[in-house]
Amino acid sequence: MNAGEPIGGTFSEGLLFTDGLPAMDDEVGYRGAVAARAAGITYRQLDYWARTELVEPTVRSATGSGSQRLYGFRDILVLKLVKRLLDTGISLQQIRTAVEQLRAAGIRDLAGTTLMSDGASVYLCTSNDEVIDLVSRGQGVFGIAVGKVLHEVESTLLDFDPQAPDPADELAARRAQRSA
């Protein structure tokens, strides 16, 4: 067997992402060295994150000295996301909080999910109208899609007749009735 070949195993609960991914065999796992290389992290980081329960292998956990952890595709995806967040300057403690919040949120559509960071926090964006601050324990943040607002104003102004009375202006409506 090659070092990059997956190994059989069984999945446990606690997957961070469940949809939006290619169909993967739940019985397939990758050894730690392969998972670390695919995620762009060191084996030492991988080991530490597993021992501290940041990203645990879902195919097979280590059960003692000499046993090997097996990571699934989704696990490697989470490892890569953690690495990217570290690269933006987010602390590991904040990343832990963000990962906990993602698990609690039960993200289903991976393809429609965007994680953003300003170096101080991690934000989850699942639509044009919703941004959630994951580091602040899921505090909602509103988002305004400026392009959408622009089109709304544009269409309102195109239909606007400056000579027509404003239906919201009661005084102007009374004057218009009197003069008619």
CNS distance restraints for C-alpha pairs under 8 A (distance, minus, plus):
assign (resid   1 and name CA) (resid   5 and name CA) 6.49 0.50 0.50
assign (resid   3 and name CA) (resid  31 and name CA) 7.71 0.50 0.50
assign (resid   3 and name CA) (resid  34 and name CA) 6.79 0.50 0.50
assign (resid   4 and name CA) (resid  30 and name CA) 7.16 0.50 0.50
assign (resid   4 and name CA) (resid  31 and name CA) 7.89 0.50 0.50
assign (resid   4 and name CA) (resid  34 and name CA) 5.73 0.50 0.50
assign (resid   5 and name CA) (resid  30 and name CA) 6.85 0.50 0.50
assign (resid   6 and name CA) (resid  28 and name CA) 5.54 0.50 0.50
assign (resid   6 and name CA) (resid  29 and name CA) 4.93 0.50 0.50
assign (resid   6 and name CA) (resid  30 and name CA) 4.69 0.50 0.50
assign (resid   6 and name CA) (resid  31 and name CA) 7.40 0.50 0.50
assign (resid   7 and name CA) (resid  27 and name CA) 7.83 0.50 0.50
assign (resid   7 and name CA) (resid  28 and name CA) 5.40 0.50 0.50
assign (resid   7 and name CA) (resid  29 and name CA) 4.87 0.50 0.50
assign (resid   7 and name CA) (resid  30 and name CA) 6.03 0.50 0.50
assign (resid   7 and name CA) (resid  31 and name CA) 7.63 0.50 0.50
assign (resid   7 and name CA) (resid  70 and name CA) 7.50 0.50 0.50
assign (resid   8 and name CA) (resid  27 and name CA) 5.03 0.50 0.50
assign (resid   8 and name CA) (resid  28 and name CA) 4.70 0.50 0.50
assign (resid   8 and name CA) (resid  29 and name CA) 5.89 0.50 0.50
assign (resid   9 and name CA) (resid  26 and name CA) 7.73 0.50 0.50
assign (resid   9 and name CA) (resid  27 and name CA) 4.71 0.50 0.50
assign (resid   9 and name CA) (resid  28 and name CA) 5.94 0.50 0.50
assign (resid   9 and name CA) (resid  29 and name CA) 6.30 0.50 0.50
assign (resid   9 and name CA) (resid  59 and name CA) 5.34 0.50 0.50
assign (resid   9 and name CA) (resid  60 and name CA) 6.21 0.50 0.50
assign (resid   9 and name CA) (resid  70 and name CA) 7.55 0.50 0.50
assign (resid  10 and name CA) (resid  26 and name CA) 6.48 0.50 0.50
assign (resid  10 and name CA) (resid  27 and name CA) 5.05 0.50 0.50
assign (resid  10 and name CA) (resid  28 and name CA) 7.66 0.50 0.50
assign (resid  10 and name CA) (resid  58 and name CA) 7.61 0.50 0.50
assign (resid  10 and name CA) (resid  59 and name CA) 4.93 0.50 0.50
assign (resid  10 and name CA) (resid  60 and name CA) 6.64 0.50 0.50
assign (resid  11 and name CA) (resid  26 and name CA) 5.99 0.50 0.50
assign (resid  11 and name CA) (resid  27 and name CA) 6.79 0.50 0.50
assign (resid  11 and name CA) (resid  58 and name CA) 5.15 0.50 0.50
assign (resid  11 and name CA) (resid  59 and name CA) 4.46 0.50 0.50
assign (resid  11 and name CA) (resid  60 and name CA) 7.23 0.50 0.50
assign (resid  12 and name CA) (resid  58 and name CA) 5.21 0.50 0.50
assign (resid  12 and name CA) (resid  59 and name CA) 6.58 0.50 0.50
assign (resid  13 and name CA) (resid  58 and name CA) 7.23 0.50 0.50
assign (resid  14 and name CA) (resid  58 and name CA) 7.66 0.50 0.50
assign (resid  14 and name CA) (resid 103 and name CA) 7.52 0.50 0.50
assign (resid  15 and name CA) (resid  58 and name CA) 7.39 0.50 0.50
assign (resid  15 and name CA) (resid  74 and name CA) 7.25 0.50 0.50
assign (resid  15 and name CA) (resid  75 and name CA) 7.65 0.50 0.50
assign (resid  15 and name CA) (resid 103 and name CA) 7.66 0.50 0.50
assign (resid  16 and name CA) (resid  74 and name CA) 7.53 0.50 0.50
assign (resid  16 and name CA) (resid  78 and name CA) 7.45 0.50 0.50
assign (resid  16 and name CA) (resid 102 and name CA) 6.89 0.50 0.50
assign (resid  16 and name CA) (resid 103 and name CA) 5.34 0.50 0.50
assign (resid  16 and name CA) (resid 106 and name CA) 7.35 0.50 0.50
assign (resid  16 and name CA) (resid 107 and name CA) 7.16 0.50 0.50
assign (resid  17 and name CA) (resid  74 and name CA) 6.75 0.50 0.50
assign (resid  17 and name CA) (resid 106 and name CA) 7.76 0.50 0.50
assign (resid  17 and name CA) (resid 107 and name CA) 6.07 0.50 0.50
assign (resid  17 and name CA) (resid 108 and name CA) 6.24 0.50 0.50
assign (resid  17 and name CA) (resid 109 and name CA) 7.71 0.50 0.50
assign (resid  17 and name CA) (resid 110 and name CA) 6.40 0.50 0.50
assign (resid  18 and name CA) (resid 107 and name CA) 7.44 0.50 0.50
assign (resid  18 and name CA) (resid 108 and name CA) 5.63 0.50 0.50
assign (resid  18 and name CA) (resid 109 and name CA) 7.52 0.50 0.50
assign (resid  18 and name CA) (resid 110 and name CA) 7.54 0.50 0.50
assign (resid  19 and name CA) (resid 108 and name CA) 5.24 0.50 0.50
assign (resid  19 and name CA) (resid 109 and name CA) 5.24 0.50 0.50
assign (resid  19 and name CA) (resid 110 and name CA) 5.81 0.50 0.50
assign (resid  19 and name CA) (resid 111 and name CA) 7.96 0.50 0.50
assign (resid  20 and name CA) (resid 108 and name CA) 7.53 0.50 0.50
assign (resid  20 and name CA) (resid 109 and name CA) 5.32 0.50 0.50
assign (resid  20 and name CA) (resid 110 and name CA) 4.64 0.50 0.50
assign (resid  20 and name CA) (resid 111 and name CA) 4.99 0.50 0.50
assign (resid  20 and name CA) (resid 112 and name CA) 7.90 0.50 0.50
assign (resid  21 and name CA) (resid 110 and name CA) 6.94 0.50 0.50
assign (resid  21 and name CA) (resid 111 and name CA) 7.52 0.50 0.50
assign (resid  24 and name CA) (resid  28 and name CA) 7.86 0.50 0.50
assign (resid  24 and name CA) (resid  73 and name CA) 7.42 0.50 0.50
assign (resid  26 and name CA) (resid  59 and name CA) 7.61 0.50 0.50
assign (resid  26 and name CA) (resid  72 and name CA) 7.59 0.50 0.50
assign (resid  27 and name CA) (resid  59 and name CA) 7.06 0.50 0.50
assign (resid  28 and name CA) (resid  59 and name CA) 7.18 0.50 0.50
assign (resid  28 and name CA) (resid  72 and name CA) 6.48 0.50 0.50
assign (resid  29 and name CA) (resid  59 and name CA) 5.72 0.50 0.50
assign (resid  29 and name CA) (resid  60 and name CA) 7.71 0.50 0.50
assign (resid  29 and name CA) (resid  70 and name CA) 4.85 0.50 0.50
assign (resid  29 and name CA) (resid  71 and name CA) 4.99 0.50 0.50
assign (resid  29 and name CA) (resid  72 and name CA) 4.80 0.50 0.50
assign (resid  29 and name CA) (resid  73 and name CA) 7.50 0.50 0.50
assign (resid  30 and name CA) (resid  34 and name CA) 6.14 0.50 0.50
assign (resid  30 and name CA) (resid  35 and name CA) 6.09 0.50 0.50
assign (resid  30 and name CA) (resid  70 and name CA) 5.05 0.50 0.50
assign (resid  30 and name CA) (resid  71 and name CA) 4.96 0.50 0.50
assign (resid  30 and name CA) (resid  72 and name CA) 6.26 0.50 0.50
assign (resid  30 and name CA) (resid  73 and name CA) 7.98 0.50 0.50
assign (resid  31 and name CA) (resid  35 and name CA) 6.24 0.50 0.50
assign (resid  31 and name CA) (resid  68 and name CA) 6.91 0.50 0.50
assign (resid  31 and name CA) (resid  69 and name CA) 6.24 0.50 0.50
assign (resid  31 and name CA) (resid  70 and name CA) 4.95 0.50 0.50
assign (resid  31 and name CA) (resid  71 and name CA) 6.39 0.50 0.50
assign (resid  32 and name CA) (resid  36 and name CA) 5.97 0.50 0.50
assign (resid  32 and name CA) (resid  43 and name CA) 6.92 0.50 0.50
assign (resid  32 and name CA) (resid  46 and name CA) 7.27 0.50 0.50
assign (resid  32 and name CA) (resid  68 and name CA) 7.48 0.50 0.50
assign (resid  32 and name CA) (resid  69 and name CA) 6.27 0.50 0.50
assign (resid  32 and name CA) (resid  70 and name CA) 6.53 0.50 0.50
assign (resid  32 and name CA) (resid  71 and name CA) 6.92 0.50 0.50
assign (resid  33 and name CA) (resid  37 and name CA) 6.17 0.50 0.50
assign (resid  33 and name CA) (resid  43 and name CA) 6.14 0.50 0.50
assign (resid  34 and name CA) (resid  38 and name CA) 6.09 0.50 0.50
assign (resid  35 and name CA) (resid  39 and name CA) 6.12 0.50 0.50
assign (resid  35 and name CA) (resid  71 and name CA) 6.56 0.50 0.50
assign (resid  35 and name CA) (resid  76 and name CA) 5.79 0.50 0.50
assign (resid  36 and name CA) (resid  40 and name CA) 5.99 0.50 0.50
assign (resid  36 and name CA) (resid  41 and name CA) 5.10 0.50 0.50
assign (resid  36 and name CA) (resid  42 and name CA) 5.81 0.50 0.50
assign (resid  36 and name CA) (resid  43 and name CA) 5.61 0.50 0.50
assign (resid  36 and name CA) (resid  46 and name CA) 6.20 0.50 0.50
assign (resid  36 and name CA) (resid  76 and name CA) 7.82 0.50 0.50
assign (resid  36 and name CA) (resid  79 and name CA) 7.96 0.50 0.50
assign (resid  37 and name CA) (resid  41 and name CA) 6.23 0.50 0.50
assign (resid  37 and name CA) (resid  42 and name CA) 7.26 0.50 0.50
assign (resid  38 and name CA) (resid  76 and name CA) 7.05 0.50 0.50
assign (resid  38 and name CA) (resid  80 and name CA) 7.79 0.50 0.50
assign (resid  39 and name CA) (resid  76 and name CA) 6.00 0.50 0.50
assign (resid  39 and name CA) (resid  77 and name CA) 7.19 0.50 0.50
assign (resid  39 and name CA) (resid  79 and name CA) 5.71 0.50 0.50
assign (resid  39 and name CA) (resid  80 and name CA) 4.41 0.50 0.50
assign (resid  39 and name CA) (resid  83 and name CA) 7.25 0.50 0.50
assign (resid  40 and name CA) (resid  80 and name CA) 6.84 0.50 0.50
assign (resid  40 and name CA) (resid  83 and name CA) 7.27 0.50 0.50
assign (resid  41 and name CA) (resid  45 and name CA) 6.41 0.50 0.50
assign (resid  41 and name CA) (resid  46 and name CA) 7.00 0.50 0.50
assign (resid  41 and name CA) (resid  80 and name CA) 7.96 0.50 0.50
assign (resid  41 and name CA) (resid  83 and name CA) 6.91 0.50 0.50
assign (resid  42 and name CA) (resid  46 and name CA) 6.40 0.50 0.50
assign (resid  43 and name CA) (resid  47 and name CA) 6.11 0.50 0.50
assign (resid  44 and name CA) (resid  48 and name CA) 6.15 0.50 0.50
assign (resid  45 and name CA) (resid  49 and name CA) 6.03 0.50 0.50
assign (resid  46 and name CA) (resid  50 and name CA) 6.19 0.50 0.50
assign (resid  46 and name CA) (resid  79 and name CA) 7.98 0.50 0.50
assign (resid  47 and name CA) (resid  51 and name CA) 6.14 0.50 0.50
assign (resid  48 and name CA) (resid  52 and name CA) 6.05 0.50 0.50
assign (resid  49 and name CA) (resid  53 and name CA) 5.92 0.50 0.50
assign (resid  49 and name CA) (resid  54 and name CA) 4.97 0.50 0.50
assign (resid  49 and name CA) (resid  55 and name CA) 5.61 0.50 0.50
assign (resid  49 and name CA) (resid  56 and name CA) 7.25 0.50 0.50
assign (resid  50 and name CA) (resid  54 and name CA) 6.08 0.50 0.50
assign (resid  50 and name CA) (resid  55 and name CA) 5.34 0.50 0.50
assign (resid  50 and name CA) (resid  56 and name CA) 4.68 0.50 0.50
assign (resid  50 and name CA) (resid  57 and name CA) 7.10 0.50 0.50
assign (resid  51 and name CA) (resid  56 and name CA) 7.71 0.50 0.50
assign (resid  54 and name CA) (resid  96 and name CA) 6.21 0.50 0.50
assign (resid  54 and name CA) (resid  99 and name CA) 7.68 0.50 0.50
assign (resid  55 and name CA) (resid  75 and name CA) 6.91 0.50 0.50
assign (resid  55 and name CA) (resid  78 and name CA) 7.14 0.50 0.50
assign (resid  55 and name CA) (resid  79 and name CA) 6.74 0.50 0.50
assign (resid  56 and name CA) (resid  61 and name CA) 7.32 0.50 0.50
assign (resid  56 and name CA) (resid  71 and name CA) 7.94 0.50 0.50
assign (resid  56 and name CA) (resid  75 and name CA) 7.41 0.50 0.50
assign (resid  57 and name CA) (resid  61 and name CA) 5.70 0.50 0.50
assign (resid  57 and name CA) (resid  69 and name CA) 6.32 0.50 0.50
assign (resid  57 and name CA) (resid  70 and name CA) 5.85 0.50 0.50
assign (resid  57 and name CA) (resid  71 and name CA) 4.60 0.50 0.50
assign (resid  57 and name CA) (resid  72 and name CA) 6.87 0.50 0.50
assign (resid  57 and name CA) (resid  75 and name CA) 6.30 0.50 0.50
assign (resid  58 and name CA) (resid  70 and name CA) 7.24 0.50 0.50
assign (resid  58 and name CA) (resid  71 and name CA) 6.06 0.50 0.50
assign (resid  58 and name CA) (resid  72 and name CA) 6.32 0.50 0.50
assign (resid  58 and name CA) (resid  75 and name CA) 7.01 0.50 0.50
assign (resid  59 and name CA) (resid  69 and name CA) 7.73 0.50 0.50
assign (resid  59 and name CA) (resid  70 and name CA) 5.30 0.50 0.50
assign (resid  59 and name CA) (resid  71 and name CA) 5.62 0.50 0.50
assign (resid  59 and name CA) (resid  72 and name CA) 5.84 0.50 0.50
assign (resid  60 and name CA) (resid  68 and name CA) 7.72 0.50 0.50
assign (resid  60 and name CA) (resid  69 and name CA) 5.34 0.50 0.50
assign (resid  60 and name CA) (resid  70 and name CA) 4.84 0.50 0.50
assign (resid  60 and name CA) (resid  71 and name CA) 7.04 0.50 0.50
assign (resid  61 and name CA) (resid  68 and name CA) 7.24 0.50 0.50
assign (resid  61 and name CA) (resid  69 and name CA) 4.77 0.50 0.50
assign (resid  61 and name CA) (resid  70 and name CA) 6.62 0.50 0.50
assign (resid  62 and name CA) (resid  67 and name CA) 5.35 0.50 0.50
assign (resid  62 and name CA) (resid  68 and name CA) 5.40 0.50 0.50
assign (resid  62 and name CA) (resid  69 and name CA) 4.84 0.50 0.50
assign (resid  63 and name CA) (resid  67 and name CA) 5.91 0.50 0.50
assign (resid  63 and name CA) (resid  68 and name CA) 7.91 0.50 0.50
assign (resid  71 and name CA) (resid  75 and name CA) 5.72 0.50 0.50
assign (resid  71 and name CA) (resid  76 and name CA) 6.65 0.50 0.50
assign (resid  72 and name CA) (resid  76 and name CA) 6.45 0.50 0.50
assign (resid  73 and name CA) (resid  77 and name CA) 6.30 0.50 0.50
assign (resid  74 and name CA) (resid  78 and name CA) 6.31 0.50 0.50
assign (resid  75 and name CA) (resid  79 and name CA) 6.22 0.50 0.50
assign (resid  76 and name CA) (resid  80 and name CA) 6.16 0.50 0.50
assign (resid  77 and name CA) (resid  81 and name CA) 6.26 0.50 0.50
assign (resid  78 and name CA) (resid  82 and name CA) 6.15 0.50 0.50
assign (resid  79 and name CA) (resid  83 and name CA) 6.23 0.50 0.50
assign (resid  80 and name CA) (resid  84 and name CA) 6.19 0.50 0.50
assign (resid  81 and name CA) (resid  85 and name CA) 6.21 0.50 0.50
assign (resid  82 and name CA) (resid  86 and name CA) 6.20 0.50 0.50
assign (resid  82 and name CA) (resid  95 and name CA) 6.86 0.50 0.50
assign (resid  83 and name CA) (resid  87 and name CA) 6.23 0.50 0.50
assign (resid  84 and name CA) (resid  88 and name CA) 6.52 0.50 0.50
assign (resid  85 and name CA) (resid  89 and name CA) 6.82 0.50 0.50
assign (resid  85 and name CA) (resid  90 and name CA) 5.80 0.50 0.50
assign (resid  85 and name CA) (resid  95 and name CA) 7.13 0.50 0.50
assign (resid  85 and name CA) (resid 117 and name CA) 7.46 0.50 0.50
assign (resid  85 and name CA) (resid 122 and name CA) 7.99 0.50 0.50
assign (resid  86 and name CA) (resid  90 and name CA) 5.20 0.50 0.50
assign (resid  86 and name CA) (resid  91 and name CA) 6.48 0.50 0.50
assign (resid  86 and name CA) (resid  92 and name CA) 6.92 0.50 0.50
assign (resid  86 and name CA) (resid  95 and name CA) 7.82 0.50 0.50
assign (resid  88 and name CA) (resid 117 and name CA) 7.01 0.50 0.50
assign (resid  88 and name CA) (resid 118 and name CA) 7.63 0.50 0.50
assign (resid  88 and name CA) (resid 119 and name CA) 5.53 0.50 0.50
assign (resid  89 and name CA) (resid 119 and name CA) 5.01 0.50 0.50
assign (resid  89 and name CA) (resid 120 and name CA) 7.43 0.50 0.50
assign (resid  90 and name CA) (resid  94 and name CA) 6.44 0.50 0.50
assign (resid  90 and name CA) (resid  95 and name CA) 6.67 0.50 0.50
assign (resid  90 and name CA) (resid 117 and name CA) 7.87 0.50 0.50
assign (resid  90 and name CA) (resid 119 and name CA) 5.33 0.50 0.50
assign (resid  90 and name CA) (resid 120 and name CA) 6.01 0.50 0.50
assign (resid  90 and name CA) (resid 121 and name CA) 6.78 0.50 0.50
assign (resid  90 and name CA) (resid 122 and name CA) 7.80 0.50 0.50
assign (resid  91 and name CA) (resid  95 and name CA) 6.27 0.50 0.50
assign (resid  92 and name CA) (resid  96 and name CA) 6.15 0.50 0.50
assign (resid  93 and name CA) (resid  97 and name CA) 6.51 0.50 0.50
assign (resid  94 and name CA) (resid  98 and name CA) 6.19 0.50 0.50
assign (resid  94 and name CA) (resid 121 and name CA) 7.27 0.50 0.50
assign (resid  94 and name CA) (resid 122 and name CA) 7.98 0.50 0.50
assign (resid  94 and name CA) (resid 135 and name CA) 5.77 0.50 0.50
assign (resid  95 and name CA) (resid  99 and name CA) 6.05 0.50 0.50
assign (resid  95 and name CA) (resid 122 and name CA) 7.70 0.50 0.50
assign (resid  95 and name CA) (resid 135 and name CA) 7.46 0.50 0.50
assign (resid  96 and name CA) (resid 100 and name CA) 6.16 0.50 0.50
assign (resid  97 and name CA) (resid 101 and name CA) 6.21 0.50 0.50
assign (resid  97 and name CA) (resid 134 and name CA) 6.95 0.50 0.50
assign (resid  97 and name CA) (resid 135 and name CA) 5.60 0.50 0.50
assign (resid  97 and name CA) (resid 137 and name CA) 7.09 0.50 0.50
assign (resid  98 and name CA) (resid 102 and name CA) 6.17 0.50 0.50
assign (resid  98 and name CA) (resid 122 and name CA) 6.61 0.50 0.50
assign (resid  98 and name CA) (resid 134 and name CA) 4.69 0.50 0.50
assign (resid  98 and name CA) (resid 135 and name CA) 5.18 0.50 0.50
assign (resid  98 and name CA) (resid 137 and name CA) 7.54 0.50 0.50
assign (resid  99 and name CA) (resid 103 and name CA) 6.22 0.50 0.50
assign (resid  99 and name CA) (resid 134 and name CA) 7.97 0.50 0.50
assign (resid 100 and name CA) (resid 104 and name CA) 6.17 0.50 0.50
assign (resid 101 and name CA) (resid 105 and name CA) 5.97 0.50 0.50
assign (resid 101 and name CA) (resid 134 and name CA) 5.86 0.50 0.50
assign (resid 101 and name CA) (resid 135 and name CA) 7.89 0.50 0.50
assign (resid 101 and name CA) (resid 137 and name CA) 6.37 0.50 0.50
assign (resid 101 and name CA) (resid 138 and name CA) 6.41 0.50 0.50
assign (resid 102 and name CA) (resid 106 and name CA) 6.47 0.50 0.50
assign (resid 102 and name CA) (resid 107 and name CA) 6.52 0.50 0.50
assign (resid 102 and name CA) (resid 134 and name CA) 7.39 0.50 0.50
assign (resid 103 and name CA) (resid 107 and name CA) 7.07 0.50 0.50
assign (resid 109 and name CA) (resid 113 and name CA) 6.52 0.50 0.50
assign (resid 112 and name CA) (resid 126 and name CA) 5.95 0.50 0.50
assign (resid 112 and name CA) (resid 127 and name CA) 7.57 0.50 0.50
assign (resid 113 and name CA) (resid 124 and name CA) 7.11 0.50 0.50
assign (resid 113 and name CA) (resid 125 and name CA) 5.97 0.50 0.50
assign (resid 113 and name CA) (resid 126 and name CA) 4.89 0.50 0.50
assign (resid 113 and name CA) (resid 127 and name CA) 7.92 0.50 0.50
assign (resid 114 and name CA) (resid 124 and name CA) 5.96 0.50 0.50
assign (resid 114 and name CA) (resid 125 and name CA) 5.07 0.50 0.50
assign (resid 114 and name CA) (resid 126 and name CA) 6.43 0.50 0.50
assign (resid 115 and name CA) (resid 122 and name CA) 6.74 0.50 0.50
assign (resid 115 and name CA) (resid 123 and name CA) 5.58 0.50 0.50
assign (resid 115 and name CA) (resid 124 and name CA) 4.82 0.50 0.50
assign (resid 115 and name CA) (resid 125 and name CA) 6.24 0.50 0.50
assign (resid 116 and name CA) (resid 122 and name CA) 5.74 0.50 0.50
assign (resid 116 and name CA) (resid 123 and name CA) 4.97 0.50 0.50
assign (resid 116 and name CA) (resid 124 and name CA) 6.49 0.50 0.50
assign (resid 116 and name CA) (resid 125 and name CA) 7.54 0.50 0.50
assign (resid 117 and name CA) (resid 121 and name CA) 5.63 0.50 0.50
assign (resid 117 and name CA) (resid 122 and name CA) 4.62 0.50 0.50
assign (resid 117 and name CA) (resid 123 and name CA) 6.04 0.50 0.50
assign (resid 118 and name CA) (resid 122 and name CA) 7.19 0.50 0.50
assign (resid 121 and name CA) (resid 133 and name CA) 6.94 0.50 0.50
assign (resid 121 and name CA) (resid 134 and name CA) 7.31 0.50 0.50
assign (resid 121 and name CA) (resid 135 and name CA) 5.67 0.50 0.50
assign (resid 121 and name CA) (resid 136 and name CA) 7.92 0.50 0.50
assign (resid 122 and name CA) (resid 133 and name CA) 6.00 0.50 0.50
assign (resid 122 and name CA) (resid 134 and name CA) 5.57 0.50 0.50
assign (resid 122 and name CA) (resid 135 and name CA) 5.92 0.50 0.50
assign (resid 123 and name CA) (resid 131 and name CA) 6.28 0.50 0.50
assign (resid 123 and name CA) (resid 132 and name CA) 5.34 0.50 0.50
assign (resid 123 and name CA) (resid 133 and name CA) 4.52 0.50 0.50
assign (resid 123 and name CA) (resid 134 and name CA) 5.59 0.50 0.50
assign (resid 123 and name CA) (resid 135 and name CA) 7.73 0.50 0.50
assign (resid 124 and name CA) (resid 131 and name CA) 5.54 0.50 0.50
assign (resid 124 and name CA) (resid 132 and name CA) 5.00 0.50 0.50
assign (resid 124 and name CA) (resid 133 and name CA) 6.48 0.50 0.50
assign (resid 124 and name CA) (resid 134 and name CA) 6.64 0.50 0.50
assign (resid 125 and name CA) (resid 130 and name CA) 5.94 0.50 0.50
assign (resid 125 and name CA) (resid 131 and name CA) 4.57 0.50 0.50
assign (resid 125 and name CA) (resid 132 and name CA) 6.50 0.50 0.50
assign (resid 126 and name CA) (resid 130 and name CA) 6.32 0.50 0.50
assign (resid 126 and name CA) (resid 131 and name CA) 7.03 0.50 0.50
assign (resid 127 and name CA) (resid 131 and name CA) 7.62 0.50 0.50
assign (resid 128 and name CA) (resid 143 and name CA) 6.89 0.50 0.50
assign (resid 128 and name CA) (resid 144 and name CA) 7.28 0.50 0.50
assign (resid 128 and name CA) (resid 145 and name CA) 5.99 0.50 0.50
assign (resid 129 and name CA) (resid 142 and name CA) 6.57 0.50 0.50
assign (resid 129 and name CA) (resid 143 and name CA) 5.03 0.50 0.50
assign (resid 129 and name CA) (resid 144 and name CA) 6.19 0.50 0.50
assign (resid 129 and name CA) (resid 145 and name CA) 6.91 0.50 0.50
assign (resid 130 and name CA) (resid 140 and name CA) 7.64 0.50 0.50
assign (resid 130 and name CA) (resid 141 and name CA) 6.89 0.50 0.50
assign (resid 130 and name CA) (resid 142 and name CA) 5.77 0.50 0.50
assign (resid 130 and name CA) (resid 143 and name CA) 5.69 0.50 0.50
assign (resid 131 and name CA) (resid 140 and name CA) 6.47 0.50 0.50
assign (resid 131 and name CA) (resid 141 and name CA) 5.25 0.50 0.50
assign (resid 131 and name CA) (resid 142 and name CA) 5.99 0.50 0.50
assign (resid 131 and name CA) (resid 143 and name CA) 6.11 0.50 0.50
assign (resid 132 and name CA) (resid 138 and name CA) 5.71 0.50 0.50
assign (resid 132 and name CA) (resid 139 and name CA) 5.97 0.50 0.50
assign (resid 132 and name CA) (resid 140 and name CA) 4.71 0.50 0.50
assign (resid 132 and name CA) (resid 141 and name CA) 5.44 0.50 0.50
assign (resid 133 and name CA) (resid 137 and name CA) 6.96 0.50 0.50
assign (resid 133 and name CA) (resid 138 and name CA) 5.35 0.50 0.50
assign (resid 133 and name CA) (resid 139 and name CA) 5.41 0.50 0.50
assign (resid 133 and name CA) (resid 140 and name CA) 6.26 0.50 0.50
assign (resid 133 and name CA) (resid 141 and name CA) 6.63 0.50 0.50
assign (resid 134 and name CA) (resid 138 and name CA) 4.75 0.50 0.50
assign (resid 134 and name CA) (resid 139 and name CA) 7.05 0.50 0.50
assign (resid 144 and name CA) (resid 149 and name CA) 7.83 0.50 0.50
assign (resid 145 and name CA) (resid 149 and name CA) 6.57 0.50 0.50
assign (resid 146 and name CA) (resid 150 and name CA) 6.05 0.50 0.50
assign (resid 147 and name CA) (resid 151 and name CA) 6.31 0.50 0.50
assign (resid 148 and name CA) (resid 152 and name CA) 6.32 0.50 0.50
assign (resid 149 and name CA) (resid 153 and name CA) 6.23 0.50 0.50
assign (resid 150 and name CA) (resid 154 and name CA) 6.05 0.50 0.50
assign (resid 151 and name CA) (resid 155 and name CA) 6.06 0.50 0.50
assign (resid 152 and name CA) (resid 156 and name CA) 6.14 0.50 0.50
assign (resid 153 and name CA) (resid 157 and name CA) 6.10 0.50 0.50
assign (resid 154 and name CA) (resid 158 and name CA) 6.16 0.50 0.50
assign (resid 155 and name CA) (resid 159 and name CA) 6.36 0.50 0.50
assign (resid 156 and name CA) (resid 160 and name CA) 6.13 0.50 0.50
assign (resid 165 and name CA) (resid 169 and name CA) 7.61 0.50 0.50
assign (resid 165 and name CA) (resid 172 and name CA) 6.44 0.50 0.50
assign (resid 165 and name CA) (resid 173 and name CA) 6.35 0.50 0.50
assign (resid 165 and name CA) (resid 176 and name CA) 7.46 0.50 0.50
assign (resid 166 and name CA) (resid 172 and name CA) 7.08 0.50 0.50
assign (resid 166 and name CA) (resid 173 and name CA) 7.24 0.50 0.50
assign (resid 167 and name CA) (resid 173 and name CA) 6.76 0.50 0.50
assign (resid 169 and name CA) (resid 173 and name CA) 6.37 0.50 0.50
assign (resid 170 and name CA) (resid 174 and name CA) 6.35 0.50 0.50
assign (resid 171 and name CA) (resid 175 and name CA) 6.35 0.50 0.50
assign (resid 172 and name CA) (resid 176 and name CA) 6.12 0.50 0.50
assign (resid 173 and name CA) (resid 177 and name CA) 6.29 0.50 0.50
assign (resid 174 and name CA) (resid 178 and name CA) 6.28 0.50 0.50
assign (resid 175 and name CA) (resid 179 and name CA) 6.22 0.50 0.50
assign (resid 176 and name CA) (resid 180 and name CA) 6.21 0.50 0.50
